[in-house]
Amino acid sequence: MAEDLKKEDGLAKARRILQNYDGPKVRIMEVCGTHTHEIFRQGVRRVLSPQIEMISGPGCPVCVTAVTFIDEAISLALDHGCTITTFGDLVRVPGTKKSLQIARGEGANVKVVYTPLDAVAYAKDHPQEEVVFLAVGFETTTPSECLAVEKAMEEGLTNFSLLTANKTMPAAYEAMKDATDLYLYPGHVHAIIGNKICEDMLQEGVSGVVGGFTGKEILTALAVGVTEFQKGKPFFKNCYPRVVTGEGSPQAMELVDKMMEPCDQEWRGIGLLKNSGMQLRGEYAAYDARKKFDLSGIIGKPNPACRCGQVLQGAIKPHECPCFGTACTPEHPVGACMVSSEGACSAWYLYGDLANKPLNK
Amino acid sequence: MTDVVTLAHGAGGKQTSELIEKVFKKHFQNDFFTADDASVLPRPQGKIAMTTDGFIVSPQFFQGGNIGKLSICGTVNDLSCMGAKPLYMTCAFQIEEGFPIDQLEEIVASMEKTAAEVGVKLVAGDTKVAGRGQVDHVFITTTGVGEILDGVDTSGAYAKPGDAIIVTGDVGRHGATILLSRDDYGIEADVTTDCAPLWNPVEAVLTAVPEVHVIRDATRGGVGTVLYEIAHESNVGIRLNSEDIPVNPGVRGVCGMLGLEPLYLACEGRLVMFVPGEKAQEVIEILRGQKYTEGAAIIGHVTEDMAGHVVMTTDIGAETLLPEPGNELLPRIC
């Protein structure tokens, strides 16, 4: 099956399988922001049989960034005078009272960078500033954040630190397994951590396919997924073997293990998950913004009316949230699902029913 | 003369005259450029179009152009979109104290060169100098007047079902160039701005096909924003085919890395034209024979259904809505 789909007409064949699928109803959760984005951009949902439901899981690092984390970042900028360096789309994520974007208007120094190493370079060029990088993300970004600390140590920098909210994907798999029949695992995460976790999930009876990120790769993985699902037994298939190998990337994992240790971590909309995060080990305290600056006592209060968590888990549709379209809009997002254009609430706000209906009238 | 602009250059005295003489007059030579309070110009025969635009790009110099070239192209292209031959322009400079005079002259020289390409005359100017930090190096505002070609009537409200949609070249180059030149991302790619004055190709098209319905330049917000504007203003639907949209490989690479959509990146030398379907091939052939529009392509067509929406056929053959633009351009993390 997987081999057939790789042939020249693979795309057409995958489309046909997905369009004509008439097996039992199947819920497929993608667990990664890049998948969510590409599924949305390519219009993948529009070529699926009504028997297939796609659920956007909690794998977008922006969507699961806790309110407290944003409050801490704003406090670093406004109360401690730090320069905040960050991946771009985090600046619009709301904290208890405001986002970094709004804080910037109040004088916070917020710089968007492309990689954590750019933040280190900035710190080197601006020795008079205290530079903090907002370390969010999963297994794909955590190694580069460790690398940034290593680089700062090499350069002898004392004005660079990380505010960590790193998370681990397996914790998300474990937390969400009841909300889905089948995971679409993100290929780049498993290129680093390998496939063992998927095999472990299989032992628990949780099915999944590893998929790549082009439209064709996604459709192929989904087609393999629904075909296997029909057979009625739990399964695991790697549909991205050119990148994902069984053992992953030992170098990246060693680096992270050397510098970081597991910790409990708060996920927006889901809550505190045990051992689901990573933080710098004690010997790197000088590079841990939480230890370097006193941030104790900052506890974010999520807007009680926001129901992003249930939207993320596919329990409610966006318009069933009381904030939707009134307090919460793409211009003034309350919840993280409204922040990026591919967020479930944002898409629903822009297109309403059209987001999922055929486009011919 | 000192080699940087000082507050004295803006005080109206001897140094002001010196700056005007040595920088502006030197490059803006024509019969109408005046020392009087206003320039006196002959009346054009047809209807006139008039427009104004401010330019605050940072950095001021980038791959393939500078703020001066941009300030001419922006206004020339706005006039061109209305089918108006650019005749006269004025420019107002706000310069930060300390700005190097040789850089100012380089900016003014590119204005001269760009204006000459389309025969527009710079007839009046103004210079103000602001203290340090009050202006980011240099801001320029240009105003232009043009004469509308006989028989031409374009507007964003005139798109009709059956129209073909043409872009005059690959999209998103200017936006990608500026992102890279800001050096915030540590990415290097060979991308040059598309900034260009487009009156000559527009004149060639309108002379042969005066019934063009809409011409709009895709600046801030890119081609995607223009398409949504036209869909709303004309109350029509728009269908695009993603494969037909020309994107330079360097721009595609940058967009892939930063999670940006080329259709929303600014252009400064690209027009979107809506032309009756049966005229599309003729317009394409004319554009491909003109400087700056060699890469013209048909990217879609206008429909009666889906009014107000832009529907795109994606790589996997699905039809999906192009997301409506909005907000600050922020690279996604994943």
Interface residues (C-beta under 8 A of the other chain):
Chain A: L11 R15 C32 G33 T34 H37 F40 R41 Q42 G43 V44 R46 V47 C60 P61 V62 F87 G88 D89 L90 V91 R92 Q101 K111 V112 V113 Y114 T115 L117 D118 A121 V136 G137 T140 T141 T214 G215 K216 L219 P330 E331 S340 S341 A347 L350 Y351 L354 A355 P358 L359 N360 K361
Chain B: D184 Y185 G186 I187 M257 L258 G259 E261 D305 M306 H309 V311 T314 D315 I316 G317 A318 E319 T320 L321 P323 E324 G326 N327 E328 L330 P331 R332 I333 C334
